Amino acid sequence: VFQHMFKAECQFINGTEKVRFVQRYFYNRLQDVMFDSDVGHYVGFTPYGEETARYWNSDPEGMEDTRAAVDTYCRHNYEVFTP
């Protein structure tokens, strides 16, 4: 059985002063692509992941949306994520 999994997380340091957005993509329990807002682009960890990261990084509109997720997803939902 093949399994594809996606995980997005927000990490808050000192409230919303420092926010980090991380997206991870897994295939068969192996992480193949990751986006980290501190890095600012996708990174591939497998041959397929490297190809996918190059493709996603070459899309300026998609990268703009992904980079903006720190504000549109994390900061926007801060009160939902924190107890």
SULDAPE-V434088 format. One record per residue. N is the residue number from 1. RES is the residue in one small letter. SS is DSSP state (H for helix, E for strand, C for the rest). Layout:
BEGIN
N,RES,SS
N,RES,SS
END
This chain:
BEGIN
1,v,C
2,f,C
3,q,C
4,h,E
5,m,E
6,f,E
7,k,E
8,a,E
9,e,E
10,c,E
11,q,E
12,f,E
13,i,E
14,n,C
15,g,C
16,t,C
17,e,C
18,k,E
19,v,E
20,r,E
21,f,E
22,v,E
23,q,E
24,r,E
25,y,E
26,f,E
27,y,E
28,n,C
29,r,C
30,l,E
31,q,E
32,d,E
33,v,E
34,m,E
35,f,E
36,d,E
37,s,C
38,d,C
39,v,C
40,g,C
41,h,E
42,y,E
43,v,E
44,g,E
45,f,C
46,t,C
47,p,H
48,y,H
49,g,H
50,e,H
51,e,H
52,t,H
53,a,H
54,r,H
55,y,H
56,w,H
57,n,H
58,s,C
59,d,C
60,p,H
61,e,H
62,g,H
63,m,H
64,e,H
65,d,H
66,t,H
67,r,H
68,a,H
69,a,H
70,v,H
71,d,H
72,t,H
73,y,H
74,c,H
75,r,H
76,h,H
77,n,H
78,y,H
79,e,H
80,v,H
81,f,H
82,t,C
83,p,C
END
